[in-house]
Amino acid sequence: ELILNANSQRENINLEFSLIVNSCYDYLLTVSRDTNTFSMCEHDIMTIPFNLKNEGTVSNNFNLAIEEGPVWLRLNTNQITLNENEIRTFFLALAPDFGINGNYSISLSALPERGNVKATSNVNVEVRKCHSAAVNITLDKDLICKGVRSNYLATIQNNGELAKNYDLSLEGPNWVRLVGDNSTSLRPGES
């Protein structure tokens, strides 16, 4: 509360008034979901929504960046313009390839053009090895004679988390061939 005094020789006037100082450049960066921990399969695509809210009293442009994380991350935009009290959602796309698995910490930032406080938001992502198979042959080396037929047993095991269809093929001389079906479907853990 402030008081303004005006004095003259004959009169003394006091005026009380309030001065409210709002933050011109205030904003909030959050994950749009109830959690900041995510789990996904390798060779899959996931998008995580983030909200950016301009809580300031002026419009502002915000530069978005991935501060920390693997190379298979992409933002759908690098800049957002927000009016006062406006909220906008943007997305982080995750696309780990086969063979990429483990736990990853990811940090995003929003830096305003007007103002100097950088906001960050962090998420953790577990990439699971969902697509995995093993192939075993009873013999990896054998001696065969001309005119004698030999058969070898090959097994395929689905070591992943998902049911998969496998197409079978063989590379070798033209007198070697697969016997039986050239495709099979296996549930997780099945051979």
Disulfide bonds with the S-S distance in Angstrom:
Cys41-Cys130 2.13
